Amino acid sequence: MMRVGQTRHWRGVAAGIGVAILCATSAELPAQQLPGSIQPPVFQYPVTAPDVDPGIDHGNSDANLPEEFKKQMVFYRSLEPPGTIIIDTEERHLYLVQDSTHAIRYGIGVGRDGFTWQGLLRISKKSEWPDWRPPPEMIERQPYLPRFMAGGPGNPLGARAMYLGNTVYRIHGTNAPETIGQAVSSGCFRLVNDDVMDLYDRVPVGTKVIVRQD
């Protein structure tokens, strides 16, 4: 397994992450009702994690993740052929279909509030230790960010990236594994580096990727 080495510091805000993953989902919850009154449902969004600065390497593995976000084989019914990727943004899980009743499940970080999407794309390109150019939305939040960072330790795209169609969105690694399970990015889906390297080796260019919000 590749291990990330020494890192560099960029000025910082709080713990979180920022670079590409687009899916913050909403949940409809019943409002509390006062006696004799009827109130409409209240929409609540998952908490959006604060951005974290690039250049800081927080580790590669899922060792400290909650059990539900660690890579594991699970029972999963699907009519999709083996090798299909199914992303459930509400669950914060990515499934790699193995057969009609099993999938490898990975924990992921998803997009922050307002960066939601769903659909069907295919992996159009794969890259090891990709370079990073922060999207305009992230520069607006953190104007001091570098406009370019070469691939390597501390890079927010992590160890691997799989590009989705001709969009700006990717499945990629991360320099901050503590953000897995959170709504953090501007549109992509992130895994810890050990997991994204495992997934990268299992799927070819052309792999079907289905993104679901619920």
C-alpha positions as CSV (number, residue, x, y, z in Angstrom):
1,M,0.0,0.0,0.0
2,M,1.3,3.4,-0.8
3,R,1.7,5.7,2.2
4,V,1.5,9.5,2.0
5,G,4.7,11.2,3.2
6,Q,5.6,14.5,4.6
7,T,3.2,17.4,4.1
8,R,3.2,21.2,3.8
9,H,1.0,23.7,5.6
10,W,-1.2,26.2,3.9
11,R,-3.1,28.8,6.1
12,G,-6.2,27.3,7.6
13,V,-9.7,27.5,8.7
14,A,-11.3,24.6,10.5
15,A,-11.4,20.8,9.9
16,G,-13.4,19.7,7.0
17,I,-12.1,19.5,3.3
18,G,-12.8,21.2,0.1
19,V,-12.5,20.2,-3.5
20,A,-15.0,18.3,-5.5
21,I,-18.1,16.3,-4.6
22,L,-21.5,17.5,-5.3
23,C,-24.4,16.1,-3.2
24,A,-25.9,17.5,0.0
25,T,-29.3,16.0,0.5
26,S,-32.3,17.2,2.4
27,A,-34.5,15.4,4.8
28,E,-38.2,16.2,5.4
29,L,-39.0,16.0,9.0
30,P,-42.4,16.6,10.7
31,A,-42.6,19.9,12.6
32,Q,-43.5,19.9,16.3
33,Q,-47.1,20.9,16.7
34,L,-48.5,23.2,19.3
35,P,-51.9,22.3,20.8
36,G,-54.7,23.2,18.4
37,S,-52.4,24.2,15.6
38,I,-51.2,22.7,12.3
39,Q,-47.8,23.4,11.1
40,P,-46.1,22.6,7.7
41,P,-43.2,20.2,7.6
42,V,-39.8,21.7,8.2
43,F,-36.9,20.9,5.8
44,Q,-33.6,20.3,7.5
45,Y,-30.2,19.8,5.7
46,P,-27.3,17.7,6.9
47,V,-24.6,19.8,8.6
48,T,-22.1,21.1,6.2
49,A,-18.5,20.5,7.4
50,P,-16.2,23.5,7.3
51,D,-13.5,23.7,4.7
52,V,-10.0,22.4,5.5
53,D,-6.9,23.8,3.9
54,P,-4.9,21.9,1.3
55,G,-1.3,20.8,2.0
56,I,-2.1,19.1,5.3
57,D,-2.0,15.3,5.2
58,H,-4.4,13.7,7.8
59,G,-3.7,10.1,6.8
60,N,-4.6,7.4,4.3
61,S,-6.7,4.7,5.9
62,D,-10.2,4.1,7.2
63,A,-8.8,2.7,10.6
64,N,-10.4,5.5,12.6
65,L,-13.7,5.7,10.6
66,P,-17.0,4.6,12.2
67,E,-17.7,1.0,11.2
68,E,-20.4,2.0,8.7
69,F,-17.9,3.9,6.6
70,K,-15.2,1.3,6.5
71,K,-14.8,-0.7,3.3
72,Q,-16.7,-4.0,3.6
73,M,-18.6,-6.6,1.6
74,V,-22.3,-6.2,2.2
75,F,-25.6,-7.7,1.2
76,Y,-27.0,-5.5,-1.5
77,R,-29.7,-6.2,-4.0
78,S,-29.2,-4.8,-7.5
79,L,-30.3,-5.5,-11.1
80,E,-27.1,-3.7,-12.3
81,P,-24.3,-5.8,-13.8
82,P,-21.2,-6.6,-11.7
83,G,-18.7,-3.7,-11.8
84,T,-21.3,-1.0,-11.7
85,I,-20.8,1.8,-9.2
86,I,-23.9,3.1,-7.3
87,I,-23.5,6.2,-5.1
88,D,-26.1,6.8,-2.4
89,T,-25.5,10.4,-1.3
90,E,-28.0,10.3,1.5
91,E,-26.3,7.2,3.0
92,R,-22.8,8.5,2.3
93,H,-21.9,5.2,0.7
94,L,-20.5,4.1,-2.7
95,Y,-21.3,0.5,-3.8
96,L,-19.3,-1.5,-6.3
97,V,-21.7,-4.2,-7.4
98,Q,-20.3,-7.8,-7.2
99,D,-23.4,-9.8,-8.1
100,S,-27.2,-9.6,-7.7
101,T,-27.0,-9.7,-3.9
102,H,-23.6,-8.4,-2.9
103,A,-21.5,-5.2,-3.2
104,I,-18.3,-3.8,-1.8
105,R,-19.3,-0.7,0.2
106,Y,-17.1,2.3,0.8
107,G,-17.7,5.3,3.0
108,I,-17.7,8.6,1.2
109,G,-17.9,12.3,1.7
110,V,-20.4,14.2,-0.5
111,G,-21.2,17.7,-1.6
112,R,-22.2,20.6,0.7
113,D,-25.6,22.3,0.8
114,G,-26.6,23.5,-2.6
115,F,-24.3,21.2,-4.6
116,T,-26.6,18.3,-5.3
117,W,-27.1,16.2,-8.4
118,Q,-28.1,12.8,-9.5
119,G,-27.8,10.8,-12.8
120,L,-25.9,8.3,-14.8
121,L,-22.4,8.9,-16.0
122,R,-19.4,6.8,-17.0
123,I,-15.8,7.0,-15.8
124,S,-14.1,8.8,-18.7
125,K,-10.5,9.1,-17.3
126,K,-8.4,7.8,-14.4
127,S,-5.4,9.6,-12.8
128,E,-2.9,8.7,-10.1
129,W,-1.9,11.5,-7.8
130,P,-3.9,14.1,-9.8
131,D,-3.2,17.8,-9.8
132,W,-5.8,20.1,-8.2
133,R,-7.3,23.3,-9.3
134,P,-9.9,24.5,-6.8
135,P,-13.3,25.3,-8.3
136,P,-14.6,28.9,-8.3
137,E,-17.1,28.1,-5.6
138,M,-14.3,27.1,-3.3
139,I,-12.1,30.1,-4.1
140,E,-15.1,32.3,-3.2
141,R,-15.2,30.7,0.2
142,Q,-11.4,30.6,0.6
143,P,-9.9,33.3,-1.6
144,Y,-6.4,32.7,-0.3
145,L,-6.2,29.2,-1.8
146,P,-3.6,28.4,-4.4
147,R,-5.1,28.3,-7.9
148,F,-3.0,25.1,-8.6
149,M,-1.5,22.3,-6.6
150,A,0.6,19.5,-8.0
151,G,-0.4,16.0,-7.1
152,G,1.2,14.5,-4.1
153,P,0.9,14.3,-0.3
154,G,-1.6,16.8,1.1
155,N,-3.3,17.3,-2.2
156,P,-7.2,17.5,-1.6
157,L,-7.8,15.1,-4.5
158,G,-5.7,12.4,-2.7
159,A,-4.0,9.5,-4.3
160,R,-6.4,8.7,-7.2
161,A,-9.1,10.3,-9.2
162,M,-11.8,8.9,-11.5
163,Y,-13.4,11.5,-13.7
164,L,-17.1,11.3,-14.4
165,G,-18.1,11.9,-18.1
166,N,-17.2,15.4,-19.4
167,T,-18.2,17.1,-16.1
168,V,-15.9,18.6,-13.5
169,Y,-16.9,15.9,-11.0
170,R,-14.8,13.1,-9.8
171,I,-14.6,10.2,-7.4
172,H,-11.3,10.8,-5.7
173,G,-9.2,10.4,-2.5
174,T,-8.7,13.0,0.2
175,N,-6.1,14.5,2.5
176,A,-8.6,14.5,5.4
177,P,-10.2,11.2,6.1
178,E,-12.2,12.7,9.0
179,T,-14.5,14.3,6.4
180,I,-15.8,10.9,5.2
181,G,-19.5,10.7,6.0
182,Q,-19.9,14.5,5.8
183,A,-21.2,17.1,3.3
184,V,-18.0,18.9,2.5
185,S,-17.2,19.5,-1.2
186,S,-18.2,21.4,-4.3
187,G,-19.5,18.4,-6.2
188,C,-17.3,15.3,-6.1
189,F,-17.2,12.1,-4.0
190,R,-14.3,11.4,-1.8
191,L,-12.9,8.3,-0.2
192,V,-9.9,7.8,2.1
193,N,-6.8,7.2,0.0
194,D,-6.5,3.5,0.8
195,D,-10.0,2.9,-0.3
196,V,-9.8,5.0,-3.5
197,M,-6.7,3.1,-4.5
198,D,-8.6,-0.1,-4.0
199,L,-11.5,1.1,-6.0
200,Y,-9.2,2.5,-8.7
201,D,-7.7,-0.9,-9.3
202,R,-11.0,-2.6,-9.6
203,V,-12.8,-0.4,-12.2
204,P,-11.8,0.5,-15.8
205,V,-12.5,3.5,-17.8
206,G,-16.1,3.2,-19.1
207,T,-17.5,1.9,-15.8
208,K,-21.1,2.9,-15.3
209,V,-21.7,5.3,-12.3
210,I,-25.2,5.8,-11.0
211,V,-25.7,8.7,-8.5
212,R,-28.8,8.6,-6.3
213,Q,-30.0,11.2,-3.8
214,D,-32.5,9.0,-2.0
